[in-house]
Amino acid sequence: MFCRYLQVLPKWILALALVVCCYQPVVAQEPPSKAPKANGKEAIDAKHIRSFLDTHCVRCHNAKKQAGKVALDQFPQVQLMQQVLSMVESGEMPPADAKQPPAVERAVAVRWMRQVLKSMGVALDESATVASNRGNSVDHDALFGPDAGKAGTSATGTRARLWRLTPKAYENFLDEKIKQFNLDLPLCSKKPLGYNFGMPRLPPGQMKAPWSFIPQWDFTNYAQILRVGESEVEIQLRNAGSFADAMLRKFRGKLKNGKPSSKEGDRIPQLDALMKVGKKATPDQVKSAVRETFSKLLGREPDADELTRYSAVIQKALEANGAEDAARQLLIAVMCTPRLVYRVETAGDGRAMLAPHDLARSIAFTLTDREPDADLLKAANEGKLKTADQVREQVARILKDKTIEKPRLIQFFREYFGHHAAKEVFKDEPTLQRLLPNPGGKIILNSKPGFNAEYFVNDTDQLIRWVVREDKDVLRQLLTTNKIFVLAYNPDFPSRQTDETQQRLKNKPKDKPFALLMVERHPANIYQISGFDIKAVTGWIPERIYEMPADRRMGILTHPSWLMAQSSNFDNHPIHRGKWIREKLLGQRVPDVPITVEAQLPDEPHRTLRSRMEVTRVEYCWKCHKQMDPLGLPFEQFNHLGVFRTTEEVVDKEKTNGKKNLGKDGKPMATRYTTAPLDTTGFLDGTGDPKLDGAVKDPFDLIRRLAASQRVEQVFVRHVFRFFMGRNETVEDGPVLVAAHRAYRESDGSLTALLTSLLTSDSFVYRTKE
Amino acid sequence: MMNRRTLLQQFSAGASGVLLSPFLQKLEAQERGNYRTPRRVVFVLFGNGFPEFGSLPAGVAIEGRETRQIPLGQHALPFDIEPFTPYKDRLAIIHGLRGGRVMPYHGGGFGALSGLFNGGGTARFTNVAGVSIDAAIARRLPGIFPILNLGIDPGAAQTQTHYCSSAWGPGRPIASQCRPELAYESLFGSVGTTRNDFASRRNLLDLMSGDIRRLEANLTGLEREQLNHHLAALESLSRRETTLSQRFEAGTLTRSAPRLPSPFPVTWKDTVTAQFDIAAAALAVGLTNVVTITSELCAIRGKYTGISEQSTHPLGHNFPDRELNMDGWRVLTLVRRHMAERTAALLQRLRDTREDSGTMLDNTLVVFMSDSAETQHSAAGNWPFVLLGNLGGRIRTNQIVLYPMRERNIAGGVGGVGMAGNPTINTLYNTLLHAVGDPRPHFNLVGADRENPTLAGPLRELLVG
């Protein structure tokens, strides 16, 4: 196949062309605009911009020189200002050979320009605040460098916002209500009754969340993902309907197990009263029913507006269809509250600490998938969530309490490493047959009910849980340990390893080999654990920790799950792997692929991947690719299923096209393979940490050096911030990040200490309207 | 003499307000000058595969190195699809399409209608990687109900809804309604009562809209956009319930509703019949333009009760049903024949309903297929399809289309495997999009497949013009 890289124009040429095209008419036709005269703040911002332009731009872009036909000695008007913002924000300007503004100064200038443009009525793309691909926009040194915290504003906080709740949070809420009212409905958390060839058989009547989140290779944007559409609303209504019907069945005496419930508090007395009175109910009785239904279901009283609106609708239903229908309507309406869909964090005008109940929800949903527990609610009710110490007390309590499930922690690592996407990468059967080592039984393939990719993901997840539980040197452990769990059971994801299977395996006779009782087989020998033979193993193994050969595996980046997630259908993906390291460990931005690039490697399977990738060495491709390829290529140590190798398999052209291999139609009957020497070298360059830069021998050398870097640790802190705050860090967050990193280091790498620091910071507890 | 305007005015003055029947909808639209003949597409999916002998007339060779188009002409239809004989002139039988990235082993899950890889192993039954073809078509052919998704959980009458076949996009599955009485309730109102549930639902939706509006006031930017979308969905549903409420009050919904068996059906066979009756009524009365019926929820599960008490899985392995004294593959022909009979009954209902100068059938297309390609343990070498109807003349019918294939032996007869370079189901789905007026460069192709013109479509053998 023909390489298309030569068609690419250098990004800076394109950028310059764009600037020139846009600027020309601006200078020629429009008079320079004046700085906004608006009230104080915009005027101050404009003054700062003027100072920045004078210092860094006007030497070339003045009325006389007009470099690029752009003059900035007058205050730029709207269109030109947008271009200036784009150039300064992307780092294109000032040019590389000119004196660069310090990182903090650049970041602050960008903020001023955005504010001024906003005041001029320009609708700016706000996704930069949340989009994960814009995560490393702020220069690392602006956050952790000597000038950190000198951004000009001390007050930090997060914009008022809305988060989508996870499907699990929705289902947990329903489960709590089913338990609270002792309803004759299966819990949402109840495992499938069994699996029909991989398809779950759900308990009859089980409610499910109206939406699901698809695994991403990066952080899920909970603020924007999946807008609620008609389909979701319909399912929400249906779930609420099932819930209401179960409540009404109780009222009619068809109680659970045929016996009346003696449990206190599992009824809504005012609703019962309304149903008894029927159509004769007074408006006050309707209001009482509304008030108590809110209180029992949502744990709060309706406000005046809600009381009026809900009461009016229920009164109408009462008159039209009678008491039972009205009660049903009320239950459905309250169970369709927006709070079951969103986590709402508003601030009123200006900057303010989150209201106690909102803060309680924020803490709860940041760490768990549940509404605030009793202690947290109590603190909110008693006004004990108003200072950083009070918040710290609650955060520390939840983090310390081992009985509280904290699925958000494992979810962070899933989205950070992206290893769970291994399940999403399609591998065809002939490839799997060819590349997987024989497990000593039937190989489990993509199409068969129990593919192995899920198990590799589960094994990595289990290791993460273990490291988080140990809570020591967390990042370094994850990057370097050669420990692994095998056949790990994943409680969070659908799996054929049901609770029953787990119990059956745990209770099985000691002398019976594990493999005989497993529903699926697992090619665990990919890990090459010394002496591991699944056929000989007895007892429940998924909770046992094993060691992989230290010279062949080192941390998650050498796990089959991560390697598969960062692979393509038929090959390794050194570019993605390198990009991951550049962004997730070094905290730098790799520009998006220019739209003019039709990125394809030559279709020459007789050559090694490394040699085929030489097409990226062309100067204008290499400008970006040098940031990725040399970091990804050391992982050629493994094939794209994560199997360790010492040679690379390539197509044997001669044998494939040899006479012996040709069919009657003159075409090869099968592809023949041979091996080529493996090159696992790479290069670390431009990392911002001089101790890191230099030649890399193999993936283990690369990982070892990265894991020892303080900068990598700081970048990790940035990512933890990003996930748990639900937004990208800004230059004002510098002190918060520095404090969090300090907490991490002083605690010998404790994730608990790091999170406690972040979740008690102003960035977490304060909200601003804009 | 009463003209159209008078007729409309009379109806408007009545209790019903607007929109009483497809006929009157049409009159009203003509009056507004925006009338277009509605087009309809129905997907019928069943499990355990659709073997070649189930749709290829005797005497037609499977093996061939070139693409062939054979007139259906005098060929007699095989037993499985014999009920389609009255519609032979509107029939296209397709063989040799490949599954591409979809693994339909034991059922294609969400891949069957999307042509997408939804994840390894069993993930295809639960993960949703992208939009399905029925939903993509529904966006083009909007109706009061954008899509009617009906399922049958074989031998499990307690299942109410299931996500299995269709989706609006990644992570946005569309629930299949597995109980006829619940599907009936959504479309025509509560069975046997005079209560107007549509009006109640509208009131609830309006209440929900009020809650969202209140939230909106405290937010700006992206979040406000998100809420606007939520609000639009609530308002759209509210409008739908208003329309249905008016029709309910006027009695037209009840009149056009099918009669559900009493007690409600329990066996697979009776449930299939009831679901098809509901689908036919919904199409005929103009409640929807897109229907998907899945007889085993795109997987392999349960029993075809009413036909056989043997489980569906052993039947696919050709284990015999001792009670019926029949090999598995023969029982499966009975299953497919029942699906074909009910499909034919649906076509009959559409043919009996006048539309423009012809009948509703003229503007309809049925896609009759297995979610499991040609066999239970399919590797998707050949994914057979039967298309019924020409969608207003857009589909070439009265033909058999065979892409290059070689023969292989399967239980009950001879099967086929399409050549590696053949088009995939994605290509056919893109052809359907072209036919409904939504031409795209490709449908759900990813990676290098996008560069392959063979996979892009449309299939010229099937598309007119």
Boltz contact constraints between the chains, C-beta under 6 A:
constraints:
  - contact:
      token1: [A, 126]
      token2: [B, 221]
      max_distance: 6.0
  - contact:
      token1: [A, 126]
      token2: [B, 222]
      max_distance: 6.0
  - contact:
      token1: [A, 160]
      token2: [B, 219]
      max_distance: 6.0
  - contact:
      token1: [A, 161]
      token2: [B, 223]
      max_distance: 6.0
  - contact:
      token1: [A, 162]
      token2: [B, 223]
      max_distance: 6.0
  - contact:
      token1: [A, 196]
      token2: [B, 301]
      max_distance: 6.0
  - contact:
      token1: [A, 197]
      token2: [B, 106]
      max_distance: 6.0
  - contact:
      token1: [A, 197]
      token2: [B, 300]
      max_distance: 6.0
  - contact:
      token1: [A, 198]
      token2: [B, 122]
      max_distance: 6.0
  - contact:
      token1: [A, 198]
      token2: [B, 125]
      max_distance: 6.0
  - contact:
      token1: [A, 199]
      token2: [B, 125]
      max_distance: 6.0
  - contact:
      token1: [A, 199]
      token2: [B, 299]
      max_distance: 6.0
  - contact:
      token1: [A, 204]
      token2: [B, 158]
      max_distance: 6.0
  - contact:
      token1: [A, 212]
      token2: [B, 171]
      max_distance: 6.0
  - contact:
      token1: [A, 213]
      token2: [B, 171]
      max_distance: 6.0
  - contact:
      token1: [A, 214]
      token2: [B, 170]
      max_distance: 6.0
  - contact:
      token1: [A, 214]
      token2: [B, 171]
      max_distance: 6.0
  - contact:
      token1: [A, 224]
      token2: [B, 222]
      max_distance: 6.0
  - contact:
      token1: [A, 227]
      token2: [B, 226]
      max_distance: 6.0
  - contact:
      token1: [A, 227]
      token2: [B, 229]
      max_distance: 6.0
  - contact:
      token1: [A, 228]
      token2: [B, 230]
      max_distance: 6.0
  - contact:
      token1: [A, 229]
      token2: [B, 233]
      max_distance: 6.0
  - contact:
      token1: [A, 230]
      token2: [B, 233]
      max_distance: 6.0
  - contact:
      token1: [A, 230]
      token2: [B, 236]
      max_distance: 6.0
  - contact:
      token1: [A, 230]
      token2: [B, 237]
      max_distance: 6.0
  - contact:
      token1: [A, 231]
      token2: [B, 168]
      max_distance: 6.0
  - contact:
      token1: [A, 231]
      token2: [B, 174]
      max_distance: 6.0
  - contact:
      token1: [A, 233]
      token2: [B, 233]
      max_distance: 6.0
  - contact:
      token1: [A, 233]
      token2: [B, 237]
      max_distance: 6.0
  - contact:
      token1: [A, 235]
      token2: [B, 175]
      max_distance: 6.0
  - contact:
      token1: [A, 309]
      token2: [B, 210]
      max_distance: 6.0
  - contact:
      token1: [A, 313]
      token2: [B, 203]
      max_distance: 6.0
  - contact:
      token1: [A, 313]
      token2: [B, 207]
      max_distance: 6.0
  - contact:
      token1: [A, 321]
      token2: [B, 195]
      max_distance: 6.0
  - contact:
      token1: [A, 332]
      token2: [B, 204]
      max_distance: 6.0
  - contact:
      token1: [A, 333]
      token2: [B, 204]
      max_distance: 6.0
  - contact:
      token1: [A, 333]
      token2: [B, 207]
      max_distance: 6.0
  - contact:
      token1: [A, 336]
      token2: [B, 208]
      max_distance: 6.0
  - contact:
      token1: [A, 338]
      token2: [B, 211]
      max_distance: 6.0
  - contact:
      token1: [A, 338]
      token2: [B, 212]
      max_distance: 6.0
  - contact:
      token1: [A, 338]
      token2: [B, 215]
      max_distance: 6.0
  - contact:
      token1: [A, 346]
      token2: [B, 218]
      max_distance: 6.0
  - contact:
      token1: [A, 423]
      token2: [B, 119]
      max_distance: 6.0
  - contact:
      token1: [A, 423]
      token2: [B, 120]
      max_distance: 6.0
  - contact:
      token1: [A, 423]
      token2: [B, 123]
      max_distance: 6.0
  - contact:
      token1: [A, 424]
      token2: [B, 119]
      max_distance: 6.0
  - contact:
      token1: [A, 426]
      token2: [B, 101]
      max_distance: 6.0
  - contact:
      token1: [A, 426]
      token2: [B, 117]
      max_distance: 6.0
  - contact:
      token1: [A, 446]
      token2: [B, 103]
      max_distance: 6.0
  - contact:
      token1: [A, 446]
      token2: [B, 120]
      max_distance: 6.0
  - contact:
      token1: [A, 447]
      token2: [B, 103]
      max_distance: 6.0
  - contact:
      token1: [A, 447]
      token2: [B, 105]
      max_distance: 6.0
  - contact:
      token1: [A, 449]
      token2: [B, 122]
      max_distance: 6.0
  - contact:
      token1: [A, 450]
      token2: [B, 121]
      max_distance: 6.0
  - contact:
      token1: [A, 451]
      token2: [B, 120]
      max_distance: 6.0
  - contact:
      token1: [A, 451]
      token2: [B, 121]
      max_distance: 6.0
  - contact:
      token1: [A, 453]
      token2: [B, 120]
      max_distance: 6.0
  - contact:
      token1: [A, 494]
      token2: [B, 126]
      max_distance: 6.0
